């Protein structure tokens, strides 16, 4: 009998997992409360950020954070009313802001993200969707060489993962990227990267290809699991029960309550991210550009220039804040003085942030429930690789990647 797998979550991780499972011979049902590509996977910067191995919790964060929260030009925000609920997770999060843990996390992130462009090309190759993946440099823009040198620790960790930048300074900056203003005098350009010009459309196109290959997509909420002798037998949804042999949880921050149904309390928070799309824009960048002073990425997309970034802690229920969006606009105008657009679109989404900045990938005990969530800032980047790894576990096609750092039960004794 054909093995039936239910994948919960129709973002880039879930859809990638579904496709790789389908290729391995499984029958797959993809379940999400939203249509594919309409959640967090829609709202990212679109970068296949292969060099994104360094976590936010680098050494010194604990001392810097209070001043950062008070500085209106720093993209870190906290809704004070949410602080009591956030505090237990925040203590665990800050506990790894040291050199030893930062190096450990960076080493573990590299296998998930470093070959991102190749993984996306492998995912799309026989689906007729290769045109969605655009090769490019990934550029980090600095006000000065001194600002670049101040991030030597971060660049050293990126170099260990194989990413050494080409520095562009002086008059060469305007030749390389004419849209940047005179306030940017140093660029660090990293090769072997890429981007997606419409992340939401890309995930939707992948889901359509999955469906054409006889995959099933169900738009519903997942409520619970039917377990027999410790193994999953069915998924309970608002549109009925789905019998299955295996389940994959790939629903980002919404995976936390489902993990609780299985008796696991995961230290996972929502890190609220914002973007502004400058529709039909002129005067923007020609490739993904991280503006280091504002910690946001400007990416040329099909709809216009998308500026995405910001780190805000405020939970799932509160509406968008005005200050992060104002900062994005202010920083975008400073970096790209000639940027103009016919209109603007604002967006707020929820990045799943585990306390140790590493995704949860693997089987929960022998339950035949697998996890594939918690990718923090690298969901689009690491989605296809994660899907491939999980599909291999389920279909008995293991990889040579050490999966211990991502074990879903690693917090049990924390």
Sine and cosine of phi, psi and omega as CSV:
sin_phi,cos_phi,sin_psi,cos_psi,sin_omega,cos_omega
0.00,0.00,0.58,-0.82,0.01,-1.00
-0.93,0.37,0.72,-0.69,0.02,-1.00
-0.94,0.33,0.76,-0.65,-0.03,-1.00
-0.95,-0.32,0.82,-0.57,-0.02,-1.00
-0.86,-0.51,0.74,-0.67,0.13,-0.99
-0.98,-0.18,0.82,-0.57,0.07,-1.00
-0.96,-0.28,0.86,-0.51,-0.02,-1.00
-0.99,-0.12,0.92,-0.39,-0.01,-1.00
0.88,-0.47,0.87,-0.50,-0.07,-1.00
-0.93,-0.37,0.60,0.80,0.19,-0.98
-1.00,0.04,-0.24,-0.97,-0.07,-1.00
-0.88,0.47,-0.61,0.80,-0.02,-1.00
-0.93,0.36,-0.74,0.67,-0.03,-1.00
-0.90,0.43,-0.70,0.72,-0.01,-1.00
-0.92,0.39,-0.64,0.77,0.05,-1.00
-0.88,0.47,-0.69,0.72,0.03,-1.00
-0.87,0.50,-0.70,0.72,-0.01,-1.00
-0.87,0.49,-0.67,0.74,-0.02,-1.00
-0.92,0.39,-0.70,0.72,0.00,-1.00
-0.92,0.39,-0.58,0.81,0.08,-1.00
-0.90,0.44,-0.69,0.73,0.00,-1.00
-0.88,0.48,-0.66,0.75,0.02,-1.00
-0.90,0.43,-0.50,0.87,-0.01,-1.00
-0.99,0.11,-0.04,1.00,0.10,-1.00
0.96,-0.30,0.07,1.00,0.00,-1.00
-0.99,0.10,0.46,-0.89,0.24,-0.97
-1.00,0.03,0.75,-0.66,-0.16,-0.99
-0.78,-0.62,0.71,-0.70,0.17,-0.99
-0.91,-0.42,0.83,-0.56,-0.01,-1.00
-0.98,-0.21,0.85,-0.53,-0.09,-1.00
-0.85,-0.52,0.73,-0.68,0.08,-1.00
-0.41,-0.91,0.48,-0.88,0.06,-1.00
-0.95,0.32,-0.38,0.92,0.03,-1.00
-0.91,-0.40,0.26,-0.97,0.10,-0.99
-0.93,0.36,0.41,-0.91,-0.02,-1.00
-0.81,0.58,0.72,-0.70,0.06,-1.00
0.98,0.19,0.15,0.99,-0.04,-1.00
-0.99,-0.11,-0.12,0.99,-0.02,-1.00
-0.99,-0.11,-0.66,-0.76,-0.07,-1.00
-0.87,0.49,-0.52,0.86,0.00,-1.00
-0.89,0.45,-0.32,0.95,0.03,-1.00
-0.96,0.28,-0.55,0.84,-0.30,-0.95
-0.97,-0.25,0.30,0.95,-0.03,-1.00
-1.00,0.07,-0.02,-1.00,-0.03,-1.00
-0.98,0.20,-0.10,1.00,0.07,-1.00
0.98,0.17,0.05,1.00,-0.08,-1.00
-1.00,0.08,0.69,-0.73,0.19,-0.98
-1.00,0.00,0.99,0.12,-0.24,-0.97
-1.00,0.09,0.96,0.27,-0.07,-1.00
-0.87,0.50,-0.45,0.90,-0.03,-1.00
-1.00,0.02,0.10,1.00,-0.09,-1.00
-0.99,0.15,0.92,0.39,-0.04,-1.00
-0.97,-0.23,-0.17,0.99,-0.10,-0.99
-0.99,-0.12,0.85,-0.52,-0.03,-1.00
-0.95,0.30,0.29,-0.96,0.09,-1.00
-0.87,0.49,-0.55,0.84,-0.07,-1.00
-0.99,0.16,0.86,0.51,0.06,-1.00
-0.99,0.11,0.25,-0.97,-0.05,-1.00
-0.83,0.55,0.66,-0.75,0.03,-1.00
1.00,-0.09,-0.13,0.99,-0.04,-1.00
-0.86,0.51,-0.65,0.76,-0.06,-1.00
-0.85,0.52,-0.64,0.77,0.00,-1.00
-0.98,0.22,-0.51,0.86,-0.07,-1.00
-0.99,0.13,-0.49,0.87,-0.19,-0.98
-0.83,0.55,-0.72,0.69,-0.02,-1.00
-0.84,0.54,-0.70,0.71,0.01,-1.00
-0.92,0.40,-0.58,0.82,0.01,-1.00
-0.90,0.44,-0.64,0.77,0.00,-1.00
-0.91,0.42,-0.45,0.89,-0.04,-1.00
-1.00,-0.01,-0.17,0.98,-0.05,-1.00
-1.00,-0.07,0.90,-0.45,-0.07,-1.00
-0.92,0.39,-0.21,0.98,0.00,-1.00
-0.98,-0.18,0.11,0.99,0.03,-1.00
-0.96,-0.28,0.75,-0.66,-0.13,-0.99
-0.99,0.15,0.76,0.65,0.05,-1.00
-0.81,-0.58,0.84,-0.54,-0.06,-1.00
-0.74,-0.68,0.50,-0.87,0.03,-1.00
-0.61,-0.79,0.81,-0.59,0.12,-0.99
-0.99,0.13,0.92,-0.39,-0.16,-0.99
-0.86,0.51,-0.55,0.83,0.00,-1.00
-0.91,0.41,-0.33,0.94,-0.01,-1.00
-1.00,0.00,-0.18,0.98,-0.12,-0.99
-0.85,0.53,-0.69,0.72,0.01,-1.00
-0.84,0.54,-0.61,0.79,0.02,-1.00
-0.97,0.26,-0.54,0.84,-0.04,-1.00
-0.97,0.24,-0.48,0.88,-0.21,-0.98
-0.78,0.62,-0.74,0.68,-0.02,-1.00
-0.86,0.51,-0.67,0.74,0.04,-1.00
-0.92,0.39,-0.67,0.74,-0.06,-1.00
-0.88,0.48,-0.62,0.78,0.03,-1.00
-0.89,0.46,-0.67,0.75,0.05,-1.00
-0.92,0.39,-0.63,0.78,-0.02,-1.00
-0.89,0.45,-0.72,0.69,-0.03,-1.00
-0.96,0.29,-0.37,0.93,-0.03,-1.00
-0.90,0.43,-0.42,0.91,-0.01,-1.00
-0.99,-0.12,0.17,0.99,0.02,-1.00
-0.99,0.14,0.90,0.44,0.00,-1.00
-0.59,-0.81,0.21,-0.98,-0.11,-0.99
-0.89,0.46,-0.73,0.69,-0.06,-1.00
-0.87,0.50,-0.75,0.67,-0.03,-1.00
-0.95,0.32,-0.58,0.82,0.03,-1.00
-0.88,0.48,-0.69,0.73,0.03,-1.00
-0.91,0.41,-0.62,0.78,0.03,-1.00
-0.90,0.44,-0.71,0.71,-0.01,-1.00
-0.91,0.41,-0.69,0.73,0.00,-1.00
-0.87,0.49,-0.67,0.74,0.02,-1.00
-0.89,0.45,-0.57,0.82,-0.01,-1.00
-0.98,0.19,-0.50,0.87,0.02,-1.00
-0.96,0.29,-0.53,0.85,-0.09,-1.00
-0.82,0.58,-0.72,0.69,-0.01,-1.00
-0.90,0.44,-0.38,0.93,-0.02,-1.00
-1.00,0.10,-0.54,0.84,-0.16,-0.99
-0.90,-0.43,-0.40,0.91,-0.22,-0.97
-0.90,0.43,-0.45,0.89,0.03,-1.00
-0.95,-0.32,0.57,0.82,-0.13,-0.99
-0.83,0.55,-0.73,0.68,-0.07,-1.00
-0.88,0.47,-0.70,0.71,0.04,-1.00
-0.89,0.46,-0.62,0.78,-0.01,-1.00
-0.92,0.39,-0.65,0.76,0.05,-1.00
-0.91,0.41,-0.62,0.78,0.02,-1.00
-0.92,0.38,-0.60,0.80,0.07,-1.00
-0.91,0.41,-0.62,0.79,0.00,-1.00
-0.91,0.42,-0.65,0.76,-0.14,-0.99
-1.00,-0.07,-0.23,0.97,-0.22,-0.98
-0.80,0.61,-0.79,0.62,-0.08,-1.00
-0.99,-0.13,0.27,0.96,0.03,-1.00
-0.97,-0.24,-0.04,1.00,-0.06,-1.00
0.96,0.28,0.42,0.91,-0.09,-1.00
-0.86,-0.51,0.29,0.96,-0.07,-1.00
-0.87,0.49,-0.46,0.89,-0.04,-1.00
-0.92,0.39,-0.25,0.97,0.01,-1.00
-0.94,0.34,-0.40,0.92,-0.08,-1.00
-0.99,-0.13,0.88,-0.48,-0.02,-1.00
-0.95,-0.32,0.85,-0.53,0.07,-1.00
-0.96,0.30,0.62,-0.78,0.05,-1.00
-0.22,-0.98,0.23,-0.97,0.26,-0.96
-0.96,0.28,0.37,-0.93,0.20,-0.98
-0.91,-0.41,0.84,-0.54,-0.19,-0.98
-0.93,-0.36,0.72,-0.69,0.11,-0.99
-0.95,-0.32,0.87,-0.50,-0.11,-0.99
-0.97,-0.25,0.81,-0.59,-0.06,-1.00
-0.86,-0.51,0.48,-0.88,0.08,-1.00
-0.92,0.39,-0.53,0.85,-0.07,-1.00
-0.45,-0.89,0.25,-0.97,0.10,-1.00
-0.89,0.45,-0.55,0.83,0.02,-1.00
-0.89,0.46,-0.60,0.80,0.04,-1.00
-0.92,0.40,-0.61,0.79,0.09,-1.00
-0.90,0.43,-0.72,0.69,-0.02,-1.00
-0.88,0.47,-0.49,0.87,0.00,-1.00
-0.92,0.40,-0.30,0.96,0.02,-1.00
-0.97,-0.23,0.48,0.88,-0.05,-1.00
-0.86,0.51,-0.61,0.80,-0.01,-1.00
-0.87,0.49,-0.73,0.68,0.00,-1.00
-0.90,0.44,-0.69,0.72,-0.03,-1.00
-0.93,0.38,-0.51,0.86,0.05,-1.00
-0.91,0.42,-0.64,0.77,0.04,-1.00
-0.93,0.37,-0.61,0.79,0.07,-1.00
-0.90,0.44,-0.63,0.77,0.02,-1.00
-0.89,0.46,-0.60,0.80,0.04,-1.00
-0.89,0.45,-0.46,0.89,0.04,-1.00
-1.00,0.05,-0.01,1.00,0.06,-1.00
0.98,-0.20,0.22,0.97,-0.08,-1.00
-0.87,-0.49,0.98,-0.20,0.01,-1.00
-0.93,-0.37,0.82,-0.57,-0.10,-0.99
-0.98,0.19,0.41,-0.91,0.19,-0.98
-0.99,-0.13,0.85,-0.52,-0.06,-1.00
-1.00,0.05,0.69,-0.72,0.02,-1.00
-0.82,-0.57,0.82,-0.57,-0.09,-1.00
-0.70,-0.71,0.26,-0.96,0.09,-1.00
0.89,0.45,-0.66,-0.75,-0.05,-1.00
-0.90,0.44,-0.39,0.92,-0.02,-1.00
-0.92,0.39,-0.36,0.93,0.02,-1.00
-0.88,0.47,-0.75,0.66,-0.02,-1.00
-0.92,0.39,-0.51,0.86,0.05,-1.00
-0.93,0.36,-0.63,0.77,-0.02,-1.00
-0.96,0.27,-0.69,0.73,-0.02,-1.00
-0.64,-0.77,1.00,0.02,-0.08,-1.00
-0.88,0.48,-0.38,0.92,-0.08,-1.00
-0.96,0.29,-0.34,0.94,-0.03,-1.00
-0.94,0.33,0.59,-0.81,0.01,-1.00
-0.98,0.18,0.13,-0.99,-0.04,-1.00
-0.92,0.39,-0.23,0.97,0.02,-1.00
-0.96,0.29,-0.21,0.98,0.05,-1.00
-0.98,-0.21,0.87,-0.49,-0.06,-1.00
-0.83,-0.55,0.00,1.00,-0.01,-1.00
-0.56,-0.83,0.78,-0.63,0.05,-1.00
-0.86,-0.50,0.62,-0.78,0.15,-0.99
-0.90,-0.44,0.96,-0.27,-0.07,-1.00
-0.99,-0.17,0.80,-0.60,-0.04,-1.00
-0.92,-0.39,0.82,-0.57,-0.03,-1.00
-0.99,0.16,0.06,-1.00,0.07,-1.00
0.89,0.45,0.65,0.76,0.10,-0.99
-0.84,-0.54,-0.10,-1.00,0.00,-1.00
-0.20,-0.98,-0.04,-1.00,0.05,-1.00
-0.39,-0.92,0.26,-0.97,0.01,-1.00
-0.91,-0.41,0.80,-0.60,-0.10,-0.99
-0.98,0.21,-0.20,0.98,0.06,-1.00
-0.42,-0.91,1.00,0.08,-0.10,-0.99
-0.84,0.54,-0.69,0.72,0.01,-1.00
-0.90,0.44,-0.68,0.73,0.04,-1.00
-0.91,0.42,-0.57,0.82,0.02,-1.00
-0.90,0.44,-0.75,0.66,0.00,-1.00
-0.90,0.44,-0.63,0.78,0.04,-1.00
-0.89,0.45,-0.64,0.77,0.02,-1.00
-0.92,0.40,-0.64,0.77,0.08,-1.00
-0.88,0.47,-0.67,0.74,0.00,-1.00
-0.90,0.43,-0.61,0.79,0.04,-1.00
-0.90,0.43,-0.63,0.77,0.05,-1.00
-0.90,0.43,-0.65,0.76,0.08,-1.00
-0.87,0.50,-0.68,0.74,-0.03,-1.00
-0.93,0.37,-0.62,0.79,0.03,-1.00
-0.89,0.45,-0.46,0.89,0.03,-1.00
-1.00,0.02,0.42,0.91,0.06,-1.00
0.96,0.27,0.41,0.91,0.17,-0.98
-0.98,0.18,0.44,-0.90,-0.03,-1.00
-0.94,-0.33,0.74,-0.68,0.07,-1.00
-0.88,-0.48,0.80,-0.60,0.01,-1.00
-0.83,-0.56,0.83,-0.55,0.05,-1.00
-1.00,-0.04,0.96,-0.26,-0.07,-1.00
-0.30,-0.96,0.28,-0.96,0.13,-0.99
-1.00,0.00,0.66,-0.75,0.11,-0.99
-1.00,-0.02,0.78,-0.63,-0.10,-1.00
-0.97,-0.25,-0.64,0.77,-0.10,-1.00
-0.18,-0.98,-0.08,-1.00,-0.01,-1.00
-0.78,-0.62,0.56,-0.83,0.17,-0.99
-1.00,-0.08,0.85,-0.53,-0.03,-1.00
-0.89,-0.46,0.63,-0.78,0.09,-1.00
-0.76,-0.65,0.87,-0.49,-0.03,-1.00
0.79,0.62,0.67,0.74,0.08,-1.00
0.98,0.17,0.10,0.99,-0.01,-1.00
-0.86,-0.52,0.62,-0.79,-0.03,-1.00
-0.94,0.34,0.66,-0.75,0.03,-1.00
-0.85,-0.53,-0.39,0.92,-0.01,-1.00
-0.31,-0.95,0.38,-0.93,0.09,-1.00
-0.93,-0.36,0.79,-0.61,0.03,-1.00
-1.00,0.00,0.84,-0.55,0.01,-1.00
-0.81,-0.58,0.16,-0.99,0.04,-1.00
-0.94,0.33,-0.13,0.99,0.05,-1.00
-0.88,-0.47,0.44,0.90,0.06,-1.00
0.94,-0.34,0.15,-0.99,-0.01,-1.00
-1.00,0.06,0.58,-0.82,0.03,-1.00
-0.87,-0.50,0.93,-0.37,0.06,-1.00
-0.93,0.37,0.59,-0.81,-0.07,-1.00
-0.36,-0.93,0.24,-0.97,0.10,-1.00
-0.99,-0.12,-0.53,0.85,-0.03,-1.00
-0.57,-0.82,0.38,-0.92,0.06,-1.00
-0.74,-0.67,0.61,-0.79,0.12,-0.99
-0.87,-0.50,0.82,-0.57,0.07,-1.00
-1.00,-0.06,0.94,-0.35,-0.04,-1.00
-0.70,-0.71,0.66,0.76,-0.10,-1.00
-0.96,-0.29,0.52,0.85,0.11,-0.99
0.85,0.53,-0.68,-0.74,-0.06,-1.00
-0.91,0.42,-0.36,0.93,0.02,-1.00
-0.97,0.23,-0.04,1.00,0.10,-0.99
-0.97,0.26,-0.37,0.93,-0.07,-1.00
-0.86,0.51,-0.77,0.64,0.02,-1.00
-0.90,0.43,-0.48,0.88,0.06,-1.00
-0.95,0.32,-0.58,0.82,0.09,-1.00
-0.90,0.43,-0.58,0.81,0.03,-1.00
-0.89,0.46,-0.56,0.83,0.06,-1.00
-0.88,0.48,-0.42,0.91,0.00,-1.00
-0.99,-0.14,0.16,0.99,0.08,-1.00
1.00,0.07,0.27,0.96,-0.02,-1.00
-0.89,-0.45,0.82,-0.58,0.06,-1.00
-0.99,-0.17,0.96,-0.29,-0.10,-1.00
-0.99,-0.11,0.78,-0.63,0.07,-1.00
-0.97,0.26,0.99,0.13,-0.08,-1.00
-0.78,-0.63,0.77,-0.64,0.01,-1.00
-0.84,-0.54,0.32,-0.95,0.16,-0.99
-1.00,0.02,0.81,-0.58,0.16,-0.99
-0.98,-0.22,0.95,-0.30,-0.11,-0.99
-0.95,0.30,0.80,-0.59,0.01,-1.00
-0.89,-0.45,0.54,-0.84,-0.05,-1.00
-0.86,-0.51,0.44,-0.90,0.27,-0.96
-0.58,-0.82,0.40,-0.92,0.15,-0.99
-0.82,-0.57,0.80,-0.60,0.11,-0.99
-0.99,-0.15,0.84,-0.54,0.12,-0.99
-1.00,-0.03,0.99,-0.17,-0.14,-0.99
-0.93,0.36,0.61,-0.79,0.02,-1.00
0.75,0.66,0.69,0.73,-0.16,-0.99
-0.97,0.23,0.49,-0.87,0.23,-0.97
-0.84,-0.55,0.38,-0.93,0.03,-1.00
0.99,0.16,0.30,0.95,0.03,-1.00
-0.98,-0.22,-0.03,-1.00,-0.06,-1.00
-0.96,0.28,0.35,-0.94,0.03,-1.00
-0.99,-0.11,-0.09,1.00,-0.01,-1.00
-0.44,-0.90,0.31,-0.95,0.00,-1.00
-0.85,0.53,0.78,-0.63,-0.08,-1.00
-0.74,-0.67,0.88,-0.48,0.09,-1.00
-1.00,0.07,0.88,-0.47,0.07,-1.00
-1.00,0.05,0.97,-0.25,-0.19,-0.98
-0.88,0.48,-0.59,0.81,-0.04,-1.00
-0.92,0.39,-0.48,0.88,-0.02,-1.00
-0.95,-0.32,-0.07,1.00,0.00,-1.00
0.79,0.62,0.69,0.73,0.11,-0.99
-0.75,-0.66,0.35,-0.94,-0.02,-1.00
-0.92,-0.40,0.74,-0.67,0.11,-0.99
-0.96,-0.28,0.82,-0.57,-0.09,-1.00
-0.77,-0.63,0.74,-0.67,0.10,-1.00
-0.97,0.26,0.84,-0.54,-0.05,-1.00
-0.81,-0.59,0.14,-0.99,-0.04,-1.00
-0.86,0.51,-0.57,0.82,-0.07,-1.00
-1.00,0.06,-0.30,0.95,-0.07,-1.00
0.50,-0.86,-0.40,-0.91,0.05,-1.00
-1.00,-0.09,0.83,-0.56,0.04,-1.00
-0.98,-0.21,0.80,-0.59,0.10,-1.00
-0.95,-0.33,0.89,-0.45,-0.13,-0.99
-0.75,-0.66,0.62,-0.78,0.02,-1.00
0.18,-0.98,-0.61,-0.79,0.05,-1.00
0.95,0.30,0.62,-0.78,0.05,-1.00
-0.79,-0.61,0.94,-0.35,-0.02,-1.00
-0.76,-0.65,0.72,-0.70,0.10,-0.99
-0.96,-0.27,0.89,-0.46,-0.04,-1.00
-0.31,-0.95,0.17,0.98,0.06,-1.00
0.99,0.12,0.03,-1.00,-0.06,-1.00
-1.00,0.07,-0.38,0.93,-0.21,-0.98
-1.00,-0.06,-0.50,0.87,-0.07,-1.00
-0.94,0.35,0.52,-0.85,0.05,-1.00
-0.97,0.26,0.02,-1.00,-0.03,-1.00
-0.92,0.39,0.51,-0.86,0.09,-1.00
-1.00,-0.03,0.47,-0.88,-0.01,-1.00
-0.99,0.16,-0.58,0.81,-0.11,-0.99
-0.88,0.48,-0.69,0.72,0.02,-1.00
-0.87,0.49,-0.64,0.77,0.01,-1.00
-0.93,0.37,-0.62,0.79,0.05,-1.00
-0.90,0.44,-0.64,0.77,0.03,-1.00
-0.90,0.43,-0.69,0.72,0.04,-1.00
-0.84,0.54,-0.71,0.70,0.01,-1.00
-0.90,0.44,-0.68,0.73,-0.02,-1.00
-0.90,0.44,-0.71,0.71,-0.02,-1.00
-0.93,0.35,-0.61,0.79,0.01,-1.00
-0.90,0.44,-0.67,0.74,0.00,-1.00
-0.92,0.40,-0.60,0.80,0.01,-1.00
-0.93,0.37,-0.65,0.76,-0.04,-1.00
-0.97,0.25,-0.59,0.81,-0.05,-1.00
-0.81,-0.59,0.99,0.14,-0.11,-0.99
-0.87,0.50,-0.46,0.89,-0.03,-1.00
-1.00,-0.03,0.15,0.99,-0.05,-1.00
-0.93,0.37,0.82,-0.58,0.09,-1.00
-0.64,-0.77,0.42,-0.91,-0.10,-1.00
-0.51,-0.86,0.37,-0.93,0.03,-1.00
-0.97,0.22,-0.48,0.88,0.00,-1.00
-0.24,-0.97,0.06,-1.00,-0.02,-1.00
-0.71,-0.70,0.53,-0.85,0.06,-1.00
-0.81,-0.58,0.76,-0.65,0.02,-1.00
-0.97,-0.23,0.50,-0.87,0.00,-1.00
-0.51,-0.86,0.58,-0.81,0.12,-0.99
-0.77,-0.63,0.75,-0.66,0.05,-1.00
-0.67,-0.74,0.00,-1.00,-0.16,-0.99
-0.81,-0.58,0.95,-0.30,0.08,-1.00
-0.99,0.15,0.69,-0.73,0.03,-1.00
-0.99,0.12,0.90,-0.44,-0.11,-0.99
-0.91,-0.41,0.99,-0.15,0.13,-0.99
-0.93,0.37,0.42,-0.91,-0.06,-1.00
-0.89,0.46,-0.39,0.92,0.00,-1.00
-0.94,-0.34,0.21,0.98,0.10,-1.00
0.89,0.45,0.30,0.96,0.04,-1.00
-0.90,-0.44,0.64,-0.77,0.02,-1.00
-0.92,0.38,0.34,-0.94,0.08,-1.00
-0.98,-0.18,0.92,-0.38,-0.07,-1.00
-0.71,-0.70,0.90,-0.44,0.04,-1.00
0.53,-0.85,0.01,-1.00,-0.02,-1.00
-1.00,0.02,0.63,-0.77,0.09,-1.00
-1.00,0.10,0.97,-0.25,-0.05,-1.00
0.83,0.55,-0.80,-0.60,0.09,-1.00
-0.89,-0.46,0.47,0.88,-0.13,-0.99
-0.97,0.25,-0.27,0.96,-0.13,-0.99
0.92,0.40,0.32,0.95,0.21,-0.98
-0.97,-0.22,0.82,-0.58,-0.05,-1.00
-0.91,-0.42,0.52,-0.85,0.01,-1.00
-0.94,-0.34,0.53,-0.85,0.03,-1.00
-0.42,-0.91,0.89,0.46,-0.04,-1.00
-0.53,-0.85,0.09,-1.00,0.05,-1.00
1.00,-0.01,0.57,0.82,-0.10,-1.00
-1.00,0.06,0.06,1.00,0.13,-0.99
0.82,0.58,-0.91,-0.41,-0.06,-1.00
-1.00,-0.03,-0.01,1.00,-0.19,-0.98
-0.84,-0.54,0.53,0.85,-0.02,-1.00
-0.89,0.45,-0.78,0.62,0.02,-1.00
-0.90,0.44,-0.66,0.75,-0.02,-1.00
-0.88,0.47,-0.74,0.67,-0.12,-0.99
-0.99,-0.15,0.01,1.00,-0.07,-1.00
-0.86,0.52,-0.79,0.61,-0.02,-1.00
-0.89,0.46,-0.62,0.78,0.02,-1.00
-0.91,0.41,-0.69,0.73,0.02,-1.00
-0.87,0.48,-0.71,0.71,0.03,-1.00
-0.86,0.51,-0.63,0.78,0.00,-1.00
-0.92,0.40,-0.67,0.75,0.00,-1.00
-0.91,0.42,-0.71,0.71,-0.03,-1.00
-0.92,0.39,-0.69,0.73,0.04,-1.00
-0.86,0.51,-0.63,0.77,0.04,-1.00
-0.89,0.45,-0.65,0.76,0.05,-1.00
-0.88,0.48,-0.73,0.69,-0.09,-1.00
-0.93,0.36,-0.63,0.78,-0.10,-1.00
-0.99,-0.12,0.28,0.96,0.06,-1.00
0.85,0.53,0.71,0.71,0.09,-1.00
-0.79,-0.61,0.91,0.42,-0.13,-0.99
-0.91,0.41,0.45,-0.89,0.05,-1.00
-0.99,-0.15,0.02,-1.00,0.07,-1.00
-1.00,-0.10,0.23,0.97,0.05,-1.00
-0.98,0.22,0.72,-0.70,0.07,-1.00
-0.96,0.29,0.92,-0.39,-0.10,-1.00
-1.00,-0.05,-0.04,1.00,-0.06,-1.00
-0.84,0.55,-0.66,0.75,-0.05,-1.00
-0.88,0.48,-0.33,0.94,-0.09,-1.00
-0.96,-0.26,0.14,0.99,-0.14,-0.99
-0.83,0.55,0.77,-0.64,-0.08,-1.00
-0.92,0.39,-0.26,0.97,0.01,-1.00
-0.97,-0.26,0.31,0.95,-0.05,-1.00
-0.94,0.34,-0.26,0.97,0.00,-1.00
-1.00,-0.06,0.00,1.00,-0.13,-0.99
-0.85,0.53,-0.60,0.80,-0.03,-1.00
-0.97,-0.25,0.19,0.98,-0.05,-1.00
-0.99,0.17,0.00,0.00,0.00,0.00
